[in-house]
Amino acid sequence: MSVVTVQLGQCGNQVGHELFDIICSDAHEPQRKVYRSASCERFFHQTARGDLVARAVLVDMESKVINQSMSKAAKSGRWRYGESSHFSQKQGSGNNWANGFCVHGPRHREVVEELVRREVERCDRLAGLMAMMSVAGGTGSGVGTYVTQCLREIHPKSFIVNHLTWPYGTGEVIVQNYNSVLSLAHLYQLSDAILVHENDTVHKICSQLLNLKDISFSDINGVIAQQLSGVLQPALTADSYGVYSRNPLGELLSALTCHPEYKLLSVSTIPQMPSASVAYSTFSWPGMLKHLRQMLISNTKMEEGIDWQVRPPSGSERTRSVTGAGFNTSLANLLILRGKDVYSAETGGFEDPALYTSWLSPHNAFNLWKSPVPFKYEKSATLVSNSQALLRPLDNMVGKAWNMFASKAYVHQYIKFGFTEEDFLDSFTSLEQVISSYSQLC
């Protein structure tokens, strides 16, 4: 089954390009015939000449980034984008969500829907759609949200996953918190799951784990794409009987989003290190999984700086909210192990009932996927978590946006495109409910 990716705005197109490049490189390592076939079926279709063409639609209100992405892909010699699978204009959305959602989105709806329809019809069987976007600017967030709304109307029964890149807390755009709140509030009603990467976290990974200097957006996009690939590349599920999972998005959602009130997913991977250090490093499953489990419960996104003092609460402590106690309560976790000796890895630590909310048994809350095929490292583990991990950044984002809204800062910039103060209030109310639900996980 195949996934159609819709890349929206500058960030969505850049991350999308990195993702396809990593997936293609990984699938074409030697002696991976079955793995390669499963991977390529998901993300590419083949032309009569044997060229791999990404199952993707590229959308931006400016053409520069799309042209760069298409050019880079073609020059790789391994894969390319479809020659008519993109749409761009000459004028951006001015970092204004309402401009993208109320003006550009409706104006270009038919063209974008036709591009997606063509891509979907190329699939023998559609596993679902994945929209990739940033929530800070105008096109990714505004047009991206509108396009997701259109996808939901056209494909009411298909899986839709949104991958969101959250902006730096210190700010890239003065109204980024407005744009983020409006995007999230609307997507929560449309999407089956929202997979989030925070720029602040990824920047720390680049700086502290990969030892990169002068960190660029290309570096950040590369880390995001690497983690996403670890989730999306073929793996064996508990009931796949030795055959790579055929429905990647369906399997992901059934493992992690059992309740419509809880849709926020975060990703952690281990190891992460400079390429030059790999030859001098040894990887053991017990050590890696011990670190990854502590990263989960202490809500640390990387190995460096893990708080080893955080412990799961005892039975008597579960009756109170533990949000402020440093412990990260999970609703569901998906652990994906790849590489050597994968079948000998002991994962019992992730089945501990103390890690999860009391109303879901660990049997239902924890899922394990495995693949003997290495991914970048001899051994690697990726954890996708539906937990309280994103509660604090979400609360901060909503708080900052509310402070601006309370003083009516920049609200007129949204109203002039047809958005209303009542629409703002509806979005705040929606996200306050999400924050409340995650806060009460215990």
Disulfide bonds with the S-S distance in Angstrom:
none
